[in-house]
Amino acid sequence: METKVPIEKLVAKVLAEFKRLNYSCRYLARIKNFYKEVIAFAAEKNEKYFTEELGSEFLKEKYDCKTNIYTKEMSVTLKNHIRKIRILGDYQLHGVIVRRVVRRTRYIKPPQFEKVLAAYDIECQRRDYSKRGLYSKMNRLFFFIDFLDAKGIKDVSQITPQLLSDYVKVIYVNHEKNIAAILTAVRTFLKFLYLNEYTERDLSLDLPKQRNYYSPAIPSVWNPEDVKRMLQSIDRGNPAEKRDYAILLLVVRLGIRVSDIRTLKLCNLNWNTKTIEIQQNKTGSHVSYPILDDIGWALIDYLKNSRPNTDSQFVFLSLNVPHDPFADNANLNRIITKYTRRAGIKIPHGQKCGMHSLRHTLASTLLAQGTPLPVISAILGHLNSKSTYIYLQIGIDGLKKCALDPEEVFNHGE
């Protein structure tokens, strides 16, 4: 892509690309007005061409923000302004509008790739990828498909090593872990193309590799007293809150994933053996959880006195007609938000406080009680104990007990 393009011409190309991508007329009108401000600003500064410095200066003077920084306090409007400036820089460098986030609406596949993507989807299902895993893999692959479409590729046989190299240049601004996930999704797709004779050579070998050291973030955990306060704030005489109480206990006491709670069915509750028998959505493995006394009574209370009288086989349902189960992508975090606010619990800035953080809290508590890592791994349903090792980073008290006293070592050596 030619970099020395007058800013008016660059904006015109970007708007044309948005139109080609079927963005709404309303969005096109908004972004056109925004770019008029950018063009006028460039004229004031006697700048003929767009540069990253010009974009940063525009945002600083007009909106008091920077192109490379998002903060939680920023409004959606301000984030959109930053995104629009980034788009100009991306298009100038790569000739494409880079999509950085997963679409919340249904993805519309470019027509030239519909058949091969449908075949790949069938192959992934044949390999028994979990529903959640397949959803994430396909969404990351769609970034690459959008790039191919923007480059005018009409068939996967036209993919070249140079094109793959250009794509890596586009995604390098992502977080390291995100880059690794995107490259893995693309590499798997390229291998599929070769094995099924869509391409003559194995292009997965030409995709640049990333040195990815396993260094997961330290999990966010709750203060155990805050968890108790949250549970105590629930009105167990209220039908909706009976359901919420049972859901929270399943996470707090057993560490069951939200995806498994959403799909929990009545047949999974084995009252004879006092166990919950499920096949995990994420891993596909069969797991048996004990129905502890408090969980059992909470479930009984909900099933007898709160759950709608319906033929649905799902345990947890909406209390409003038509009494549907939770949506596939519902994270249920609103339940936590409701009761933390009611209990007056202050969440430290930057700390995650969703349902998954309650799993982390359970793991942290078990570790503090001296529970072996393999046992914690089994409770949380980890296929690989490596996933459980991250909790060693929060077991500071236990690590301190392992520390050696230098004087004691030297004294024993005498």
Residue, then its C-alpha position, 0 to 999 in steps of 0.5 A: m500500500e502506498t503510504k504517501v497518499p493525500i489525506e483526502k484520498l486516503v479517507a475516500k478509500v477508507l469510506a469506499e471500503f466501509k461501503r464495500l463491507n456493507y456498513s450501514c448508511r448511518y455509520l458511514a454518515r457518522i464516520k464521514n463527519f468525523y473524518k471531515e474534522v480530521i481533514a480540517f485539522a490537517a489543513e490547520k496544521n499544513e499537513k498534506y498526508f496522514t501520519e500516526e503523529l497527526g492522528s495522535e495530535f488530533l485526538k490529544e487536542k480535540y478529545d484529550c486522549k491517545t491512540n494507543i490507550y484504552t481505559k475503563e473510564m472511557s466512554v464508548t464514543l471516545k473509544n470509537h473515535i480512537r478506533k477511527i483514527r487507528i483505521l486510517g493508519d491501518y489502511q495506509l499501512h496494509g490496505v485493509i480495515v483491520r477488525r480487532v474485535v469479535r463481531r457480536t452479530r452473526y458473521i456473514k462469510p464472503p461468498q467465495f469462501e462459504k463452501v470451504l468454511a462449511a467444510y472446515d466447520i464439519e471437519c472441526q465438529r468431526r474432531d469433537y471440538s467443544k462448542r465453545g472451543l469451535y466458536s472461539k476458533m472460528n471467530r479468530l479465523f474470520f479475522f483472517i478470512d476478512f483479510l483475504d477478502a479485503k486483499g481481493i482473494k477469490d479462492v484459497s488456492q491464491i493464498t501465498p507465503q507473502l500474503l501470510s507474512d503481510y497478515v502477521k504484520v497486521i495482527y502484531v499490534n495485538h496482545e501476545k496471547n491473542i496473536a498466538a491464538i489467531l496464528t493457531a487458528v489460521r495454521t490449523f485451517l491452512k493444514f486442513l486446506y492442504l490435507n483436503e487438496y484445496t491448496e497444492r502446498d502445506l502453507s501452514l509451514d510458511l506461517p511465521k511462528q511465535r515464541n510463546y512462553y507459558s506465562p498466564a496472568i495471576p488469577s483474580v480471587w475474592n476475599p472469602e468473607d466477601v463471598k459469604r456476604m454476597l451469598q447472605s445478601i440473597d433473599r431466599g424467599n424470592p423465586a428468582e433469587k432461589r435460582d440465583y442462590a443455587i447457581l452461585l453455590l454450584v460455582v462457589r462450592l464445586g467450581i462448575r463452569v458457567s457453560d455447564i451450569r447453562t446446559l445442566k439438565l434434570c437428568n444430570l441430577n442423580w439424587n440416589t447417589k447424590t451426584i451431578e453427572i455431566q459431560q463438560n462443554k469445554t473439555g468433553s470429559h465426564v465429571s461427577y460432582p457431589i451434591l453437598d448438603d447446602i447445594g442439595w437443599a438449595l436445588i430442592d428449594y428452587l425445583k419445588n418452589s421456584r422453577p416454572n412448571t414446564d416440559s423443559q429438561f434444563v434445570f435453570l430457566s427464565l421465570n418469565v414466559p416462555h421460560d427459556p434456558f439461558a442463552d448460549n453465550a450468557n456469562l451470568n455475571r449480572i447475578i454477581t453484580k446484583y448481589t455484590r452491590r446489595a452487600g456493599i462489597k467494594i471491588p478493587h479497581g482492575q480486579k475481575c469479579g465474574m463467575h470465573s473468578l469464583r472458580h479461582t477463589l475455590a482453587s485458592t482456598l483449596l490450595a491454602q488448605g493444603t489440597p494437592l494440585p492433582v486433586i484441585s485439577a480434578i475438582l476444576g475439571h482441568l484436563n492438564s494439570k498445567s492449567t492448575y499450576i497458575y494457582l501456585q502464584i497466589g499461594i504466597d503463604g504456602l510458598k513462604k513456608c517452603a523458603l529456606d532459612p540460610e542460617e539454618v542451612f549453614n548451621h547444619g552444614e557445620 
